[in-house]
Amino acid sequence: MEGARSEKKAAVLYACVDLSNEGSAGCLTGKTRKQFCGSFSISSRFEWDFDLTSSRAGMLGRVLPAERRLWLLLLYLALLWRRDGKASRSPLWATSLRGTWRLSNANGSLVLRGDVPGCVHTALLQQGLIQDPYYRFNDLTYAWIALDNWTYSITFKSPFDISMWQKVSLVFEGLDTIAEVLVNNVTVGKTDNMFNQYRFDITDVIKEINAVQVQFLSAVWYAAQQSKTHKAYQVPPECPPPVQKGQCHVNFIRKEQCSFSWDWGPSFPTQGIWKDVRIEAYNLCHLTYFSVIPHYEQNTQQWSLEIESDFDVVSSKPVSGLVTVSIPELQTQQTFTVELRPGEGHIVLPVNISKNVTVETWWPRGHGNQTGYNMTAVFNMEGDYEIKKFSKVYFRTVELIEESIPGSPGLSFYFRINGLPVFVKGSNWIPADSFQDRVTPGMLRLLLQSTTDANMNMLRVWGGGIYEQDEFYDICDELGIMIWQDFMFACALYPTDQSYLDSVRSEITHQMKRLKSHPSIIVWSGNNENEAAIAANWFSIPRAKMSIYVKDYVTLYVKNIREIVLAEDKSRPFLPSSPTNGVESVKEGWLAHNPYDTHYGDVHYYNYQSDCWNWTTFPRARFASEYGFQSWPSFSTLTQVSLEEDWSYESNFSQHRQHHGEGNEQMLLQAGLHFKLPQETDPIKNFKHTIYLTQIMQAQCIKSQTEFYRRSQSEIVNGEGRTMGALYWQLNDIWQGPSWSSLEYGGKWKMLHYFAQHFFAPLLPVAQEDEEVLYIYGVSDLHSDHKMTLRVILYDWSGMEPICTLAKEGVVVKARSAGPIYKEPVNELLKRCGNCTRKSCVVTFSLEGRDQLCSPRNHYFLSSPKDAVGLKSPQLHVSISQEGDHFHLLLEATAIAPFVWLDAGNIRGRFSDNGFLLTEKQKVILFYPWETISAKELEKSLSLTSLTEIS
């Protein structure tokens, strides 16, 4: 090695590190302080030697603490070495202030450690001053926390020589929400928007020793005051319904709207430094935003990239330089001459991709790969300043197609990705926790992986929550999950005074610049349900005053938000609201007379009174972006936040946890239409069975509705149809309580999520009964036609052997479409199968093709299960063995069992299938744990249930 190294010409970099203060960092100036100097050799093979002035260090382990700091400095400088042999200087010194701060309330009675990023609630919890805020009734018990004013403070030494830098900024990626920021007792800025980034100039106030205070004001108090001072007219709603147990006037504060409560979540109006905070020092210029958007020119069939950069230019003179953009895998490299002028730090660079290589596009899950390319942008600015930006770039196009449909009034509404119409399958995303500092990248990956495991390709980031953290969108890019991105306005009207609009404009601009590089985001949407709120007059506004609110709506979403979106990103569609009639709403002045018109746009639909098994009650819409039914989370999830006295459906806890008016009654009403309700004398057993039944009801209801939307994609019936999207409400939970979710708080799969795995399958047979005729549709997301065999099997509830099997061969299931492949009157089918009646038999059906291509097995109940004749106890038994990183469960039964449910209790993980109709004597199920466990532990925790146990 020594010989090889000596043969290479080594460049030697000499530097000094200032050791005057224990916390000081390296400098390159000849100050008359105690310094420690050394040399660092860099060969072309990236090997190095140390030559330390005070001692010879052959190994890193022998380096003294002071020398260790020198070594780190020299390594850092080496990374900035340019190929021409000249040392380039970094124009930025950044130091994070995340970590331990001091936290105190208004009167100083509480002083504690507060971690940053974090919030007051989690700080109090971590210091043992409060219980779990989610425990029992603590959302009410701890309401005082949000009513107090809290201050975060920290003292730190400047990590650099202040005189070396032209500008020093204090940067907050997120402050929640109303705050005054002081540095060394000087106010450097105020904040009023949780969703904005704040950069405060502290050049003139920073010292060697610094004190930073962030003084928060109660969001509840602030919102009330803002509403009170808005005297010209009311901006409804003033307060949430009493059942939500929330706070008022949330529409007057730019904060997570559901933090004041929602119909599925608690009221925890948090305060805190909820994202990273850092000190940035720089000369000449500093890169603040960097984004990349792909474009495809159809005429030339060439891809290009629009690279956008924003700089804070602090030089008093123009700063010139060269920018080199390299994408080695695409044989693309371009160099640009740029000039940044004071106050004009925005540059756009068009990069044409070489035609000599094939560009692989990014595709949604189930339609192709999520290919990305490594790109490097190097800014070599005058004064030997160099900025390197490494990015992953993706290529994909998106179009929202709204065009005439033969035989139907209105317009289509579907997304075309890379020229391919895509049927959207998925759900709606809400914040994963009331306290965002508890939402880890691991938690996000678990929830998003569960999304793709259930064959979904889109999530709608709902407008009453937050713009998610960077890791969320990175994972969606990786997994192929398309994102419908709402802006954060929901179920309310909003003020439009200038200060509010200025705050919103800053918010939208920041979020657009932050997020627009992500290929997963395919549409921007102005708000959730606010067009509908005005159209249907949710808030009983007198007709004479309605024009005021219409004007405010257009001002906020069209003249401000839309204006910024179009300026920042012309590559994606923008919708003013959801639901909306799309271009028809635009024609009607941005507010449609009926935003729920099934001939246009998207719809939201909820109906808890009608029979959810009756497909004729569903809207045959162009795109269903919200629909759903509630259920309770599993018993093991509830026990984490409750006591035994809470474990009944009528308990105070159960009533308190339900934030949707008459929600508990609606679940039982819907369940009772098709199932016998539990009548156990043991209250805990009765509660468990009721929970189980609500999950069956929810899963079966959303199955019926989703399958209706999927089979409606290729047909027009009475002018309606061509449904091209199904996003049920909702994917995840914010706490442990009844909701519309398919994933419980913590990620456990409800029965609905297992059902989604099947009803969102890329190939699926779907049954429909119309006037006592049974139809089976072949539904396909596949890119080519397939000849299949449709296998229809009838079982008698009293036995496990098929009564009859019908095989229809040569069935053609067409690509990306849905169409009928089987039709037979139910009575004729029953006659053909001998002794079957509607009450004694159940129908199963599946598609089978070549090369192991097959669909999940589906089923159709000929009558309500509560009327089934012949059901017996299946005597379920399971044997467990471990196979590598998962477990093999052999399930045995002596009779047909509907809705077989395996529950691993508090063991985190998921099964390969669950909630299924068991017709085999033996069935193999796999369990994938999310933590290390043994087969013995799983066996001890596992429970089995089927519908036959409900009595």
N, C-alpha and C positions, 0 to 999 in steps of 0.2 A: 504494500500500500504506500509506504513512504516513497519508494522509487517511482511509482506511478504518479504520485502527487508532485514530486519534484520536477518531473518532466513537463508539467503544465505551468504556463506563465501565470502567476498568481497576482491578483490585484490586492493591494494592502490599503485598508481604510483605517485612518487614525481618528480617534474621537476621545472626548473627555466627558466624564460624568461628574456632576456636582454632588458632593456628599455632605454639604453644609448642614442639611436637615434630613432627619430620618425619612421623612415622607417626600423628599424632593425627587425629581426625575432628571433625565439626562439633558445636557445642553451642549451646544457646539461653539460656544463663545469663550474667549479667554478671560473670564472673570478672575479677579484676584481672590479666589476662595480655595478651600481645600479641594483638590481635584484628584481624580484617579484616572490614569490614562493607559491606553493599551492599543494593540493593533489586532486586526482581524483579517485573515487571509481568505480570499474567495477564489477557488479554482474553477475551471470550466466544468469540473465534475461535482461541484457543490460540496466539496470537502473542506474542512477548516482546521486551522491551528490557533492556539492562543499564545500570545506573547504579552504577559501581564507584567507591568513595570515592577510591582512590589514582590512578585514571586512567580515562579514558573509553575503553571497548573497544567498537568497532563491530562487530568480527568475532571469532568464536571463535578463529581462527588467531592473533590478536594478544594473546590473554589470557595473562598470565604464569602460571607454575606455581601460585603461591599463589592467584591469581584463578581458575584452572581448578578448584581444589578448592572454592572458594566457589560457583562456577557449578554444580558437581555437587550441592552441598548444597542450593542454592536450587531446583534442578530437582526434587530428591527431595521437598522440602517442598511444592513446588507440586502434586505428585501427591497429596499428602495434603490438599489444600484441599477444604473442603466447600462445597456450593452455597449454604449460608446465609451465607457470607462469613466464617465463623469457621475458624480454623486448627485442624485435628484433629491429635492427637499419636499417633505410632505407639507402641504399648506394647512394642515389641520392637526390640532391636538384635541382629542376627545376623552373625557373622563366621566364614567357613569357615577351617579350619586345614589344608585340603588343600594339597598341594605337597610341598616338600622337607623331610624330617626327617632326623635322624641315626640310623643303625642300627648296632647293635653286638651281638656275640655275648657269651656268658656270661663268658669270661675276658678279653675285650677284645682278642683277637688279630685280630679283624676289625672295622674301623670304616669305614663307607661311607655314601653317600647312599642314602636309602630314600624313594621317592615314595609319597605317600598320596593316594588309596587305592592299595593295593598289598600285596605280600607279600614275604617274605624271598627266595624263589627268584627272582622277577623282578627284585628289587633287585640280587642278586648277578649275574644275567645282564646287566642293563643296565650294570653297572660293569665287565663283562668278567672277572669272577672265576670264572665257570663257563661251560660251553658250554650250548647249548640242552638243557634237561632232557629233552626228548623224543628226543634223538639217541642212537641205538643202545641201549646198556645203561645210560644215565645215570640211569634211575630207581633202579637199584641203587647206582651210583657216588655219587650224591648223597643217599643215605639219611641221611647224617650231619647234613644241614641240619635235618631234622625232629627229630633227637635232641638238638640244642643248644637253649639258651634264649636268646631274642633280645629286645633292648630298642629301642623307638623313642623318640626324645626330640626336643624342639623348645623353643626359647626365643622368646618373642614379647612385644611391648609391648601393653598393654591398648588396645584400639581405641576406648575410651570412658572417660568420667569415672565411675569405680566408684561414687562416692557418689551418683550420680543414680539408681541402680537398686536395687530391693528384693531382687532375686534374680538370680544369675548361674549358669548351668548349662553344664557341659561335656557335649556330646551326641555320642555315637558311634552312627552308624547300623549299624555292624557291626564287631565285634572277633572275630578268629579265633585262638584261642578262649579259652584260659585266661590271664587277665592280671590284673595289679594296676596300677591307675592312680594316679599320684602327681602332685600339683600343688604346686610349691614344697616338695618333699620331704615333703609330707603325703599319706598314702593317702586318696583320696576315694572309692574303690570297687574292687571286684573283679568279674571276669566269668567266666562258665562256659558261655556259650551263644552260638554263632556266629550264631544266627538271631534274636537279641533286639536291641532297641534299648536303649542304656544312657544314662541322664540322671543326671549326678553334680552335686550342689549344691556349687559352689565359691565361694559368696558370701563366706565367711569366710577364704578362703585366697588369693584372687586379689589381685595387686598391680599396680603399674605395669609392672614387668618380671616375666615369669612363665616358669617352667620346667615343662614337662609331660613325664612319662615314662610309657610303657606297657611294663611288664615282662612279657613272655610266658613261659609255661612250656611245655615240650615237650608237645604233645598226646599223643604216643605214651607218654611217661613217665606223664603224668597218668592216661590211660585204664588203664594197667597198675596204677597205685596204687589207683585207684577199685575195680577188680576185686578186688584183693588185700584191701582193707578190707571188701569185701562178703562177710563170712564165713558168714552164715547158710546160704546155698546158692549154687550156681553159677548164672550167668545166661548161657546159651549163645547163640551159639557163641563159643568163646574166641578162635579164630584163623581166618582164611580158609584155603581149601585151598592147599597149597604152590604149585600151578601159578599162583596169582595173585600170588605174591611180595609179599605185603602185610604189614601190621602187625596186631597183635592188640587185642581188647577195644574195638573202635570203638563198641559199643553202650553203653559207659559214659561217653561224652562226647557232648554235644549239638553235633555238628559234622557237616559233609557226610560221610555214611557211606561213600560211594565214594572218599573221599580216602585211605582206608587200603588201597585196591585194590578191584577188582571183576573179574568175568570178562570185561570188555571194556575195562578201563582200569588205569592204573598206580597205584602208591602214592606220593602226594605229600601227606603231612599238613602242610598249609601253616600258617604263622603270619603274622599281619599285621593292619594296620588296613585291612580289605578294602572298607569303604564310607566315606562321607563323615564328617567330624568337624567340629564347629563350636562356637563360643561363643555362647550366647544370654543376653541380659540383658533383664529385663522388670520391669514394675511391675504391680500389681493382679492381672493374670491373663494367661495365655498359652495360646493354642490349640495343643494338641499332636496331636490327631487330628480328622479331619473326613471323614465318609463319607456317601454318599447311596445309598439302596436304594429301588427302585421297588416299588409294590404296585398290583395291579389288583383292584377290587371288582366281582365278577361281577354282583351284584344291581343295583348302581347304574350299572354299566358306566363307572366313572370311575377314572382313574389318580390316584395320590398318591405323594408322595415322603416317605421317612423320613430326615430330615437329622439326623445324630448328631454331636455335638461334645464333645470332652473338653478341659478346661482345667486348667492348674495354677494354682490360685487362691492367690496369695501375700498378698493383702490380709487384714488381721485382721478386716475387716468385710465384710458382703455387698456384692457388686458388681452393680449393676443396669444395665440397658440395653435397647436395642431391636435386634432383628435383622430385617433386610429381605431377603427372598429374591425374586429377579427372574429370570424366564425369558421374555424379550421375545417370542421366536418362538411361545410358547404362551400369550401374553397373560395371563401369571400373575405376580402380585406379592402377597406377603403379608408383614405385619409382626407380629412377636411381641415381647411384653415378657418379658424373662428376668431371672433373678436367680441369681448364682453365690455360693454360700456357701463359706467356708473348708473345704477337705476334701471339697467336694461340687461338683465341676466338670463334671458330666455332664449334658448337656441333649439332648432329642430333640424335634425340631420336625416336625409333620405338615403337609405342604404339599399342598393339593388342586389338581389341574390343572384349568384352566378347561374346561368342557364345550363351549365355543363353538368350539374348534379341534380339528382331527383330529391325534391323536398318532401319529406314525410310529414303529413299533417297531424294535428292533434284532433282526436275523436272522442265523443262522449262514450261512456262505458257501454260495452256491448256492440259498438260499431267500428272499432279499430283501436289502434294503439294511441298512447298519450306521449308521442315522441316530442322531445325538446332538444335544443342544441345549446351548447355552451358558447357564450359570447363574451368577449372582453372589449371594453372601451377604455382606451388610455388617453387621458387629457394631459398633454405636455404643454404647460403654460409658461410664459416668459418668467425669467427668474429661476429657472430650473425647478419649477413646481410641477409635480406629477400627481395625477389622481387616477386610480385604477378602479374600474367598476366591472364586477363579474356578474353576469346574469344568465339565466336560463330563458331562452326565447322559444316561442311556439308559433306555429303557423296554422291558422284556421279562419274560416269565414263564417259569418252568421247573418242570416236574413230572417226577418219576421214577415211572412207572406200573408198579406191581406188582399185577396182578389176574389172576383166573382166565381161562384160555383154553379154549374149548370143544374137547373131544376130546383134552385133554392134562392130565396131572397137573402140579402145580406152579403157577408164576405167571409172568406176563410180566415183562420188564425192558427198558424203553425210556424215552427222554426225549421229553417233549412241550414244545416251545418255542412260546410264544404260542398254545397250543392245538393245535399241529400236531405229529403224530408225526414224528420226524426219524430217518432211518437214519444212524448215526454212521460216518464214514469217516475214518481217520487213523492215527496212530502214537503212539509213546511218546517223550517228550523226556527227555534226560539233560543234565547240565551240558556246555556247549559247550567248556570248557577246564578243565584242572586248576587253572589260575591265573585267577581270576575277573577280575582287573584287565585281562586281555588280551581280555575279551569286551566288545566295543564295541557301541553301538547299531546301527552299520552291519552288524556281523556278525549280530546278532539279526535285523535286517530281512531280510538275505539268506537266512537259514535259514527264517524264517517266510514270506517271499514264496515260497520254493521249496515250502513246505507247501501253500499255496493253488494254486500253479501245477500241483500234482499232484492237484488236485480234492479235497483233504482239507478236512474241516470241524471236526476235533477233534484236540487233542493232550492226552495224559495226562502231566502233570508228575510224574514218577516220584519215589517217596518215599525214594530213597537219595541224592538230590542236594541241591539247594537250593531255597528259595523264590526264584523268579527276580526279577531287578531290575525296577523299575517300567516301564522301556521295553518289556520283553517283553510285559507285560500290556496296555500302551497299544497296541502294534502288533497284538496279537490282537484287541483291541476294534475297531480300525480295519479289520482284514482279515476279521473274521467267523469267527475260529477259536475254537471252544468249548474250554474248558479243564476237564479233570478234574484237580482239584488234590489230590494226596496231601499229607498231612503227612509230615514227614521221619523216617520210621521204616521200615526195610526188612530183610526176611530175617533177623530176629533176635528174641530175647526181650530185654526191657529191665527195668532195676531200677525199683522203685517206692518207694524211701525218700523221705522228705519233702522233702529238699533237691533231689532229682532232679525230683520232681513240681512243686515250686515253680518251678523253672527252666522246665519244660515249660509250665506254666500261663502264665507270663509270655510265653514264645515264642508260644504259640497265640493269646493275647489280642492281642499286637502284630501278628502276621501277619493275623489276621482284620480288625482295624481298618484295616490298611494296604491290604488287597486286596479287601474285600467290595464296593467301589463298582464293580468291573469287571464289565460284563455278560458278558464272555467266560467267566468262571468260572461253571460251571453245577452243579458238585457238589464237595463236600468228602469226602475219603476218609482214614480214620484211618491207614492204613499199607499197605505193599506185602508181601503174602504171609504176614503173621504169623498170621492165623487159620489158614491152610493149614499153616503150620509146626507149630502145636500139634496140629491135627487129624490130620495124617499123622505126627506125632512125628519130625520131621526130626532132632532132636538126641538121640534115643534116651533120653528121660527115663523113669526107672522109673515104672510105673503108680502106685505108692504116693505118689510125689511130684508127680504131674501136677496135682493140685488147687492147689498153690502157684502154678504158672505160669498156670493158668486164672484164678485170683483176680487175679494181677498184670495179666493182659491186660485184664480187665474194669475194674480200677482205673484203668489208664492211659487206655485208649481210650474207655471209656464214662463212668466217673464223673468223669473230668477233661476230656479233650479234647472229647467229645461235649457235656458240660455247658456248656463255654465256647462251642462252636459254636452251640448252640441259643440261648444268651443273646445272642450277638452278631448272629446272622443266621438269621431264620426263613423267608427267601425261597428258600433252596436246600435240596436234600436232603443228608443226611449218610449216608455208608456207613462202617461200622467198619473195613473192610479191602477189599483187592482181591487175589485173588478172594474173593467172599462170596456167600452165598445170600440176601442182602438181609433182608427181613422174616422169612424162614424161619430165618436165623441168629439173629435177635433172639428168636424163639420158643424156640430151643434154648439160650438163655442166652448169646447173642452169639457162640457158637462152634459152628458147624455140624459135625455128624458128618462130612459130606463137602462142603466148600466148593466142590468142582469139579462138583457136581451140575448136569447140563445143563438141568434143569427150573427152575432158579432163578438169579437173579443173573448175575454175569459169571464167565468162566473164563479161566485161563491154560493154554496147551497147547503143549508142545514134544515132538517125536518125530523123532529124527534117524536112526532105524533103518529105519522103514517107508518105502515108496515114497511120496514126497510128491505124485506125480501121481495117486495112488489116493485119490479123494475119500471113500471109505468109511472111511478111517482118521481123518477129522476129526470132532471132537465137534460135533453139531448143537445148539449152545448158544444160549441167549437173547441172549448178548452176549459176544463174544470180545475181551477187553481186552489180551491178550498172546498172540502166537504168532510164530514166526520161524525163520530159518535164517541161518547165518553166511556171509560171503564176505570175500575180501581186498580192500583198497582198491587203486586203480589203481597201476601201476608208478611213474608220475610222482609220486604222493603219497608212496610209500615211499622213493624216492630222496632226498627231502629230509632223511631221518633215518638213512640207511644208507650203507654202502660196497659196492663191487662184490662183495666176498667174501660179502656177506649175501644176494645175489640168487639164492637157490635155495629151494625149498620145504622142504628138509631142513636148511638152515643153522641155526647157533646163534641167529642173529637171528630167524629165522622161528619157531623153537621158543620163544624168549624172549618174543616179541611175543604169542604165543597164550596167553591167560589162562583159556581154557575147556578143561577136561580132555578130551583126545582130539579137540579141535576140528578140527585140521588133517586128521586121519584121517576124521572124520565128513563133512567137506566132500567129500573124494574118494570116499568110499563112496556118498554120495547122488548125486554127479555121474556116477559110473560106472554107475549103474542105467540111464541113458539116453544117455550120451555116451561117445565114445572119449576116453580120457585121453591127454594129450600125451606123446609119446615122442621129443622132439627131442634131438639129440646136443649142441646148443648149450645149455648150462645156463641162460643168461640168457633165451634165446628160450623155453625150456621153462617157466621161471618166469613169464614174461609170459603165455603161453598158459594156464598153470594158474590164474593170477589171473583171466583172462578167463572161464575155464570155471566158477570158483566164483561169479562174478557171474551167469552164465547160470543156473546151478543155483539160486541164491538167488532170482533174479527169477521163474523159472518155478515154483518151489515155492510162493512166497507168492502168486503169481498164482492158482495152482490153489486154494489155501486161501481166499483172499479172495473169489474168484468163487463158491466153495461157500457162503460165509456170505451173500453178497449174494443169491444165488438162493434161499436158505432163509428169507428174510424173511416170505414170505406163506404158507408151508405148514407143516403138521404131519405128520411121518412117524414112525410108531410112538411117538407121544406127544412127540416132540421137534421143535424148530424155532422159527419166529417169531424168527429171529435179527435183532437190530436194531442191531448195532454190530460193527465190525471195526477194531481198532487193532493193527496189527502192531508187533512189537518189532524194531528201534527206529528212530527217525528219524535221529539225528545221532551223531557220534563225538566223543570227548573227546581222542583222539590218533590217530596214524597206525598202525593195526594191524588185524588181523582182528576183525570184530564182526558184529552183526546189523543194522547200520545201512543206510539207503538213501542217506544223505548222508555223504560222507567228511569228515574233519577239514578245515576250510576251506570246506566247502560244495559241493565237486564232486559231481555226481550220479552215483551208481552206476546200473547197468542197472535195478536194482529200482525206483529212483525214476522212471525213464522208463516202466516198466511200470505203476507206480501211477497215472501220469497217465491211463492207459487203463482199468485195472481199477476205478478210482474215478470214471470218467466218469459224468455224470448220466444218460446213456442208454447202455445197454450190452447187446449180445447175449452170452449165456454158454452154452457147450456143456457137456454132461454125457453120458457114455456109461454105460448101465446094461444089463447082460445083452445086449451087442452091439446095443443100440438107441441111436441118437444123438438126444438131445434138445437143443433150443436154447430158452433162456429169454429173455424180454424183461424187462430190469431197468430201472426208472425211478425217479429222484428227483424228476421233474417234477411240477408241481401239477395237471396235467390229463391226461386220456387223449389218446392220439394214434394216428391210423391211419398205419401205416407199411408200407413194402415191405421184406421180409426177402430179402436177396440172398445166396445160398450159391454159392460158386465152388470148384471142385476144380482143383488144379494138379498136373501131373506134375513130379516133382523134376527131370526132365531137360530141361524146356522152360519158356518163359515165357508161352506162350499158354494160356488156360484150357481144360481138358479139357471142362468143361461148366459152365453157369451156370443156377441155378434161382432164379426170382423168385416169391416168394409175396406177393401184394398184399393190401391190406385187413387186415393184421395189426393188432390193437388192443393197444397196450402201455398198460396201465392206470397211472394216477398212483400214485406212491409205493408201488410193489409189484413183485413178480417173479412171472412165470408162464410156463409152457411155450407156445411159439408155433410149434414145429416138432418133428416126431417121425418118424423113419424108421430101420428096421434098416440097419445099416452095409452089410451085404452087398447089399441092394437099391439103396442109394445108389451103391455101386461099380459094380454092373451097369448102372445107368442111365447111368453116365458112361463106359461103354466099357471101355477097357483098364486102368482104375485097380485097384490093389491097395492094401492097407494100407501096404505098404512103399514103394510107388512114388508115392503121392499124399498131398497135404495139403489140408485143408479151411479155407477162409476164409469169413467171413460178416459182414454189417453190416446196419444198419437205416437206411432212407432215408425222409424225410418231406417235408412241404411247408415252404416258406419256409426252405430250407437246413438244416432240422433233420435231423441225422444222428448216428450213433454212430461211435466209432472202429471200424476194421476189426479183428475178432478172428480167432483161428485155433485149430485143433484138430489135434494130431498123431495120426494113426491108428496110428502105431507109434513106437517110440523113434527119435530122429534117428540114433543109432548104427547102426540097421538100415536106414536109408533107402537106397533103390535109385535110382541115376541122378543123384545130386548131382554137380555139376561145379564147377570153379573159375569164379567169376563175373567175374573180370577187372575188379574194381572200379576206377573212375576218378572223380575229383571235380574240378570246376572251381569256382573261388571268385571272387565279386565282392561289392563292398561296396554296400549300399543303406541310406543314412542311418546309423542307429546300430547296425545289425546286418549280418550277412553272408549272402549267398545262395549256397548250395552245390548245384550240379547234380551229382547222383550218377548214374553210368551203370554198367550191368552187362550181361553177356552170358548170364547164367544165374541161376536162382533162388538166393537166398542167405539162409539162416536166420541170425538173430541178428547182423545187420550192426552193427558197433560203430565209431563215430567218436570219436576221442580227441584232444583239443586239447592234450594234454601239460600243461605248467604254465601255459598261458593260462587265466585264470579266466573262466568263462562256462558257458552251457548250450546245448544243441541243442533244436530244436523237437520232435524225435523221435530215438530211438536204440534200438539193440538189437532192431530190427524184422525182420520177415520181408519181404524184398525180392522182389516178384514182377513189378515193372515194369522195363522197360529204362531208364527215366529216372525219377528221383524228386528233388523239391526239398526240401532241408532248410535251415532257418534256424539261424544261430548268433548267440546274444545274448551279447556280451562284457560282463563286469563291470568291465572296465578298458579304457583306450584302446589299441587295437592297429591294425595295418594288415593288409590282405589278404595281403601278402607274409609277414608274421610268422605269420599263421594257417596259411597254406599250408606253411610250413617246419615247423611244429610238429604238423600234423595227421597222424594215421595212421588207416588203415582195416583192419578185421579182419572176417572172417566165419567161421562154424563150419567151412566147408570147408578152412580152413587148419590145423585141428587134426589131427595125424597121429601 
